Amino acid sequence: MAPLTGTERSYAVAMSELWTGLARTLTRLEIVAAEPGTLDDRGAGGTLRRLQYALHLAAEHAYGLEPPPSAASAHAELADALVCARDATAEVAEAVSIWGADGVDPLLHEWRGALFRVRLARTRLAAPAPASTVTEPAGDDGIRAPLIAFGLALGGALAFVAGATLALWPVWALGIVAVCVSIVAYRP
């Protein structure tokens, strides 16, 4: 049975503890994944197994937390990413024990992706939840503002082309200014 964390604050504390322990493991794995030639070193398989176990512990710790409703999907994504990274690391460790660093080449991209997915899931979990209130626009200009912006952009583009073609730099510069003003004139 998964222990409950209670409030959002205690969940945040538990997740920071999880990430503190996991950050070093991920960094070490990413260093090895960036330089797979180091996997020929003696003891590389054992090191990978220890790092795999650290991922396993992190996945178990994440499983043991009950996230607040606003973070449920991001938490599930993190837990799944940890399991996938653990499994990919296990495959790499097995390949190293059998074939050495050369046996890792077919698995390298998937392994790096699994490690990246853990960091991405953690970032999504740390991001603030989007605001649930919808604000009404202050004043709706209707079609006036988009038409002005369109006219400025079209006129500016035509002036730019004409000025560049006829070698008239003032017309060319006026076209650039008109296009820039059109960007400011209407912001959806």
C-alpha positions as CSV (number, residue, x, y, z in Angstrom):
1,M,0.0,0.0,0.0
2,A,1.4,3.4,-0.9
3,P,1.9,5.8,1.9
4,L,0.1,9.1,1.6
5,T,1.9,12.4,1.7
6,G,-1.0,14.5,2.8
7,T,-0.6,18.1,1.7
8,E,0.9,19.7,-1.3
9,R,3.7,21.0,0.8
10,S,4.7,17.6,2.2
11,Y,4.5,16.3,-1.4
12,A,6.8,19.0,-2.6
13,V,9.3,18.2,0.3
14,A,9.1,14.4,-0.6
15,M,9.7,15.2,-4.3
16,S,12.7,17.4,-3.5
17,E,14.2,14.6,-1.4
18,L,13.6,12.2,-4.3
19,W,15.2,14.6,-6.8
20,T,18.2,15.3,-4.5
21,G,19.1,11.6,-4.4
22,L,18.3,11.1,-8.1
23,A,20.2,14.1,-9.5
24,R,23.7,12.6,-8.9
25,T,22.6,9.3,-10.3
26,L,21.3,10.9,-13.5
27,T,24.4,13.0,-13.9
28,R,26.7,10.0,-13.6
29,L,24.5,8.0,-16.1
30,E,24.5,11.0,-18.6
31,I,28.3,11.3,-18.4
32,V,28.6,7.6,-19.2
33,A,26.0,7.8,-22.0
34,A,27.9,10.8,-23.5
35,E,31.1,8.8,-23.6
36,P,30.3,5.2,-24.2
37,G,33.9,4.3,-24.8
38,T,34.4,4.4,-21.0
39,L,32.2,1.3,-20.7
40,D,35.3,-0.8,-21.6
41,D,36.8,0.1,-18.3
42,R,37.0,-2.5,-15.7
43,G,34.0,-2.4,-13.3
44,A,31.8,-0.4,-15.7
45,G,29.2,-3.1,-15.6
46,G,29.1,-3.1,-11.8
47,T,28.8,0.7,-11.8
48,L,25.9,0.6,-14.2
49,R,24.2,-2.0,-12.0
50,R,24.6,0.2,-9.0
51,L,23.2,3.2,-10.9
52,Q,20.3,1.0,-12.2
53,Y,19.5,0.1,-8.6
54,A,19.5,3.8,-7.6
55,L,16.9,4.4,-10.4
56,H,14.9,1.5,-9.1
57,L,14.9,3.0,-5.6
58,A,13.8,6.3,-7.0
59,A,11.0,4.7,-8.9
60,E,9.9,2.9,-5.8
61,H,10.0,6.1,-3.8
62,A,8.0,7.9,-6.5
63,Y,5.5,5.1,-6.5
64,G,5.1,5.5,-2.7
65,L,4.0,9.1,-3.0
66,E,0.4,10.2,-3.5
67,P,0.5,13.4,-5.5
68,P,-2.0,16.2,-5.2
69,P,-4.7,16.1,-7.9
70,S,-3.1,18.9,-9.8
71,A,0.1,17.0,-10.2
72,A,-1.2,13.4,-10.7
73,S,-0.5,13.1,-14.5
74,A,3.0,14.7,-14.2
75,H,3.8,12.4,-11.3
76,A,2.7,9.4,-13.2
77,E,4.9,10.5,-16.1
78,L,7.9,10.8,-13.8
79,A,7.3,7.4,-12.3
80,D,7.0,5.8,-15.7
81,A,10.1,7.7,-16.9
82,L,12.1,6.3,-14.0
83,V,11.0,2.8,-14.8
84,C,11.9,3.2,-18.4
85,A,15.3,4.6,-17.5
86,R,16.0,1.8,-15.1
87,D,15.1,-0.8,-17.8
88,A,17.2,0.9,-20.4
89,T,20.1,1.0,-18.0
90,A,19.7,-2.7,-17.3
91,E,19.8,-3.5,-21.0
92,V,23.0,-1.4,-21.4
93,A,24.6,-3.0,-18.4
94,E,23.8,-6.5,-19.8
95,A,25.2,-5.5,-23.2
96,V,28.4,-4.2,-21.5
97,S,28.8,-7.4,-19.6
98,I,28.5,-9.5,-22.7
99,W,30.0,-7.4,-25.6
100,G,31.7,-4.5,-23.9
101,A,31.3,-0.9,-25.1
102,D,30.7,-2.0,-28.7
103,G,27.6,-3.9,-27.7
104,V,26.0,-0.6,-26.4
105,D,25.9,1.2,-29.8
106,P,22.4,-0.2,-30.8
107,L,21.0,0.8,-27.4
108,L,22.7,4.2,-26.9
109,H,20.0,6.5,-28.4
110,E,17.2,4.8,-26.6
111,W,19.1,4.9,-23.3
112,R,19.9,8.6,-23.7
113,G,16.3,9.3,-24.5
114,A,15.1,7.4,-21.4
115,L,17.5,9.5,-19.2
116,F,16.3,12.7,-20.9
117,R,12.7,11.7,-20.3
118,V,13.3,11.6,-16.6
119,R,14.6,15.1,-16.6
120,L,11.8,16.3,-18.8
121,A,9.2,14.6,-16.5
122,R,10.8,16.3,-13.5
123,T,10.6,19.7,-15.3
124,R,7.0,19.2,-16.1
125,L,6.3,18.2,-12.5
126,A,8.1,21.3,-11.2
127,A,6.3,23.7,-13.5
128,P,3.5,25.6,-11.9
129,A,0.0,24.5,-12.8
130,P,-1.7,26.7,-15.5
131,A,-4.1,29.3,-14.2
132,S,-7.7,27.9,-14.2
133,T,-9.3,31.3,-14.4
134,V,-10.0,32.7,-17.8
135,T,-9.7,36.5,-18.1
136,E,-11.8,38.4,-20.6
137,P,-10.0,40.6,-23.1
138,A,-10.0,44.2,-22.0
139,G,-11.4,45.7,-25.2
140,D,-12.2,44.0,-28.4
141,D,-11.4,46.2,-31.4
142,G,-13.1,43.8,-33.7
143,I,-11.5,43.7,-37.1
144,R,-10.0,47.1,-37.1
145,A,-6.6,46.2,-35.4
146,P,-6.0,43.2,-37.6
147,L,-6.8,45.1,-40.8
148,I,-4.5,47.9,-39.8
149,A,-1.7,45.4,-39.1
150,F,-2.3,43.6,-42.4
151,G,-2.3,46.9,-44.3
152,L,1.0,47.9,-42.7
153,A,2.6,44.6,-43.4
154,L,1.5,44.4,-47.0
155,G,2.4,48.0,-47.7
156,G,5.7,47.6,-45.9
157,A,6.5,44.4,-47.9
158,L,5.7,46.1,-51.2
159,A,7.7,49.2,-50.2
160,F,10.7,47.0,-49.2
161,V,10.6,45.1,-52.5
162,A,10.2,48.2,-54.6
163,G,13.0,50.1,-52.7
164,A,15.3,47.1,-53.0
165,T,14.6,46.6,-56.7
166,L,14.9,50.3,-57.6
167,A,17.8,50.9,-55.2
168,L,15.9,53.6,-53.4
169,W,17.1,53.1,-49.8
170,P,14.5,55.5,-48.2
171,V,11.6,53.5,-49.7
172,W,13.4,50.3,-48.6
173,A,13.8,51.6,-45.0
174,L,10.2,52.9,-44.9
175,G,9.1,49.3,-45.8
176,I,11.0,47.8,-43.0
177,V,9.6,50.3,-40.5
178,A,6.0,49.6,-41.7
179,V,6.5,45.9,-41.3
180,C,7.9,46.4,-37.8
181,V,5.0,48.7,-36.8
182,S,2.5,46.1,-38.1
183,I,3.9,43.7,-35.6
184,V,3.3,46.1,-32.7
185,A,-0.1,47.3,-34.1
186,Y,-1.8,44.0,-33.5
187,R,-1.0,41.3,-31.0
188,P,-3.6,38.5,-30.7
